[in-house]
């Protein structure tokens, strides 16, 4: 089975994050890592390869610095990678990014595309659905379990109430949550092997996409303004002098909790 895993490099969610003057995510000064949910997608692809054979390709759209995350992904076990990088991509929205990913995926002839359910920087959860529409394939999203039987896929789709069982035939795209598996740690052997694995670099011209369709010029949405998260205050202290309950209720009322 030919499996492609979508991997995105994002600013570390555990560190301070900010926007640049052009309202794009400031990646230059951030500590950038593989999107956490994508590591579960990589693990699931490797498990399928181990059970059914085939090849796993990592696909990334991002700047030159994303090579670090590509090598980290390859050290987990995938066979090769494709890196779409072009200066014109800076500022691309989810719609434009989906166009680029779809164009790259058409060159890879994947039976199965696996992605994380969301990225920790955008958190819009729409790219898998957009790709399914652009490629004309089934979308099995929000998976907590994936079963492969030949060309038949069965997914337990995680919901707030439990899960739904959804099936489809390949080719298809599956997005996964962090409940689906436990990603493996790269071994020293895997880290060394990743340095020799092929990484194909593609530009927009290689995919037949005009620069005007992506970046800020082709964005379907725009950030008008933003403010930083307000500094957390020390909170309010209630001293009980016989009317502590009344003070507490009054405070909760002002905060619209009661």
C-alpha positions as CSV (number, residue, x, y, z in Angstrom):
1,X,0.0,0.0,0.0
2,X,1.3,3.4,-1.0
3,X,0.8,5.7,2.1
4,X,1.4,9.4,2.3
5,X,1.6,11.2,5.7
6,X,1.0,14.9,5.9
7,X,3.4,16.6,8.3
8,X,3.5,20.2,9.3
9,X,6.2,22.1,11.1
10,X,4.7,24.4,13.8
11,X,6.0,26.6,16.7
12,X,6.3,24.6,19.9
13,X,2.9,24.9,21.7
14,X,4.8,24.8,25.0
15,X,6.8,27.9,24.3
16,X,5.8,31.6,23.8
17,X,4.3,32.2,20.3
18,X,3.7,35.4,18.5
19,X,2.7,36.9,15.1
20,X,5.0,38.9,12.8
21,X,4.3,42.4,11.6
22,X,2.4,41.0,8.6
23,X,0.2,39.0,10.9
24,X,1.6,35.6,10.0
25,X,3.0,33.2,12.6
26,X,6.5,34.2,13.6
27,X,8.4,31.0,12.9
28,X,11.9,32.5,12.6
29,X,12.2,33.2,16.3
30,X,10.1,30.3,17.5
31,X,11.2,26.8,18.5
32,X,9.7,24.8,15.6
33,X,8.7,21.1,15.9
34,X,6.6,18.5,14.1
35,X,2.9,19.2,14.7
36,X,2.1,16.8,17.6
37,X,-0.9,15.2,16.0
38,X,1.1,14.4,12.9
39,X,3.4,12.1,14.9
40,X,0.3,9.9,15.6
41,X,-0.4,9.9,11.8
42,X,3.2,8.8,11.1
43,X,2.9,6.0,13.7
44,X,-0.4,4.7,12.2
45,X,1.1,4.7,8.7
46,X,4.1,2.7,9.9
47,X,1.8,0.2,11.7
48,X,-0.1,-0.3,8.5
49,X,3.1,-0.8,6.5
50,X,4.4,-3.3,9.0
51,X,1.1,-5.3,8.8
52,X,0.4,-5.0,5.0
53,X,3.6,-3.9,3.3
54,X,4.1,-1.0,1.1
55,X,5.8,2.4,1.3
56,X,5.4,5.5,3.5
57,X,6.1,9.0,2.2
58,X,6.2,12.1,4.2
59,X,4.7,15.2,2.5
60,X,5.4,18.7,3.9
61,X,4.6,22.2,2.7
62,X,6.8,24.8,4.4
63,X,10.0,26.9,4.4
64,X,13.5,25.6,4.2
65,X,13.7,25.2,7.9
66,X,11.0,22.5,7.8
67,X,13.8,20.1,6.7
68,X,14.6,19.5,10.4
69,X,11.0,18.2,11.0
70,X,11.2,16.1,7.8
71,X,14.4,14.4,9.0
72,X,12.8,13.9,12.5
73,X,9.8,12.3,10.8
74,X,12.0,10.1,8.6
75,X,13.9,8.9,11.7
76,X,10.7,7.3,13.0
77,X,10.6,5.0,10.0
78,X,9.0,6.4,6.7
79,X,10.9,5.6,3.5
80,X,11.1,9.0,1.8
81,X,9.8,12.6,1.8
82,X,8.6,15.3,-0.5
83,X,9.1,18.9,0.5
84,X,7.2,21.7,-1.2
85,X,8.9,25.0,-0.6
86,X,8.6,28.3,-2.4
87,X,8.9,31.9,-1.1
88,X,5.5,32.7,-2.6
89,X,3.8,30.3,-0.1
90,X,4.4,32.6,2.8
91,X,1.0,33.8,4.2
92,X,-1.0,31.0,2.5
93,X,-4.4,30.2,4.0
94,X,-5.9,26.8,4.5
95,X,-7.6,26.9,1.1
96,X,-4.4,27.7,-0.7
97,X,-2.3,25.2,1.3
98,X,-4.9,22.5,0.4
99,X,-4.5,23.4,-3.3
100,X,-0.7,22.9,-3.1
101,X,-1.0,19.7,-1.1
102,X,-3.5,18.3,-3.5
103,X,-1.3,19.1,-6.5
104,X,1.6,17.3,-4.8
105,X,-0.5,14.3,-3.8
106,X,-1.6,13.9,-7.4
107,X,2.1,13.2,-8.3
108,X,2.3,10.5,-5.6
109,X,-0.6,8.3,-6.4
110,X,-1.4,7.5,-2.8
111,X,-3.7,4.7,-1.8
112,X,-4.0,6.2,1.7
113,X,-3.3,9.7,3.0
114,X,-3.1,10.1,6.7
115,X,-2.9,13.4,8.6
116,X,-3.3,14.7,12.1
117,X,-6.8,15.9,12.9
118,X,-5.6,19.4,13.5
119,X,-2.4,21.5,13.7
120,X,-1.5,23.3,16.9
121,X,-0.9,26.6,15.2
122,X,-4.1,26.9,13.0
123,X,-6.5,24.5,14.7
124,X,-9.0,24.8,11.9
125,X,-9.4,21.0,11.2
126,X,-10.5,21.6,7.6
127,X,-7.5,20.6,5.4
128,X,-8.3,16.9,5.3
129,X,-11.9,17.7,4.2
130,X,-10.6,20.2,1.6
131,X,-8.2,17.6,0.2
132,X,-10.9,15.0,-0.1
133,X,-13.0,17.4,-2.1
134,X,-10.1,18.5,-4.4
135,X,-8.9,14.9,-5.0
136,X,-12.3,13.4,-5.2
137,X,-11.7,10.7,-2.6
138,X,-13.4,9.7,0.7
139,X,-12.6,11.5,3.9
140,X,-12.6,9.5,7.2
141,X,-11.9,12.2,9.8
142,X,-11.3,12.3,13.5
143,X,-10.2,8.6,13.8
144,X,-9.5,7.0,17.1
145,X,-9.0,3.6,15.4
146,X,-8.3,2.5,11.8
147,X,-8.6,-1.0,10.4
148,X,-7.3,-1.9,6.9
149,X,-8.7,-5.0,5.1
150,X,-7.4,-5.0,1.6
151,X,-8.8,-1.8,-0.1
152,X,-11.5,-1.5,2.6
153,X,-11.0,1.0,5.5
154,X,-13.0,1.1,8.7
155,X,-12.7,3.9,11.1
156,X,-14.0,4.6,14.6
157,X,-14.7,8.3,14.4
158,X,-14.3,10.0,17.7
159,X,-17.3,12.2,18.9
160,X,-18.3,13.9,22.1
161,X,-20.8,11.2,22.8
162,X,-18.6,8.2,21.9
163,X,-17.7,7.1,18.4
164,X,-19.2,6.4,14.9
165,X,-18.1,3.5,12.6
166,X,-17.4,4.8,9.1
167,X,-16.1,2.8,6.1
168,X,-14.7,3.6,2.7
169,X,-12.6,2.1,0.0
170,X,-9.1,3.4,-1.0
171,X,-8.0,5.9,-2.2
172,X,-9.0,7.9,0.9
173,X,-7.8,10.4,3.4
174,X,-7.9,9.6,7.2
175,X,-7.2,12.2,9.9
176,X,-6.4,10.9,13.4
177,X,-6.6,12.0,17.0
178,X,-4.0,11.3,19.7
179,X,-6.1,8.5,21.0
180,X,-5.3,6.2,18.1
181,X,-1.8,5.0,19.1
182,X,1.4,5.8,21.0
183,X,4.1,7.2,18.6
184,X,7.5,5.4,18.7
185,X,10.7,7.2,19.6
186,X,13.3,7.4,16.9
187,X,16.2,5.0,17.6
188,X,19.8,6.0,17.0
189,X,19.8,3.7,14.0
190,X,16.7,5.4,12.7
191,X,18.2,8.9,13.2
192,X,21.3,7.9,11.2
193,X,19.3,6.2,8.5
194,X,17.1,9.3,8.1
195,X,20.1,11.3,6.9
196,X,20.4,9.1,3.8
197,X,16.7,8.8,2.9
198,X,15.6,10.7,-0.2
199,X,13.9,14.1,0.1
200,X,12.4,15.5,-3.1
201,X,12.1,19.2,-3.2
202,X,9.3,20.8,-5.3
203,X,8.4,24.4,-6.1
204,X,5.1,25.8,-7.2
205,X,6.2,25.7,-10.8
206,X,6.7,22.0,-10.6
207,X,3.1,21.6,-9.5
208,X,1.6,23.9,-12.1
209,X,0.4,26.5,-9.5
210,X,0.7,30.2,-10.1
211,X,2.2,32.3,-7.3
212,X,-0.9,34.5,-7.3
213,X,-3.0,31.6,-6.1
214,X,-1.1,31.3,-2.8
215,X,0.4,33.5,-0.1
216,X,-1.1,36.7,1.0
217,X,-2.2,37.5,-2.6
218,X,-4.3,34.4,-2.9
219,X,-5.6,34.1,0.7
220,X,-9.3,33.7,1.2
221,X,-9.1,35.2,4.7
222,X,-7.2,38.0,6.3
223,X,-6.2,39.0,9.8
224,X,-7.3,42.5,10.5
225,X,-5.8,43.0,14.0
226,X,-4.7,41.0,17.0
227,X,-3.9,41.6,20.7
228,X,-1.8,39.6,23.0
229,X,-3.3,37.5,25.8
230,X,-3.9,39.8,28.8
231,X,-1.6,39.3,31.8
232,X,-3.1,37.1,34.4
233,X,-4.1,38.9,37.6
234,X,-3.6,37.6,41.1
235,X,-7.3,36.9,41.6
236,X,-9.7,38.0,44.3
237,X,-9.5,36.9,47.9
238,X,-12.6,36.4,50.0
239,X,-12.0,36.8,53.8
240,X,-14.7,35.2,55.8
241,X,-15.9,37.5,58.5
242,X,-19.3,35.9,58.8
243,X,-20.5,36.8,55.3
244,X,-18.0,34.8,53.2
245,X,-20.7,33.0,51.4
246,X,-22.4,36.2,50.4
247,X,-19.1,37.6,49.2
248,X,-18.4,34.5,47.1
249,X,-21.8,34.5,45.5
250,X,-21.5,38.2,44.7
251,X,-18.2,37.6,43.1
252,X,-19.4,34.7,41.0
253,X,-22.4,36.8,39.9
254,X,-20.1,39.6,38.7
255,X,-18.2,37.0,36.6
256,X,-21.5,35.6,35.3
257,X,-20.9,32.1,36.8
258,X,-24.3,32.3,38.7
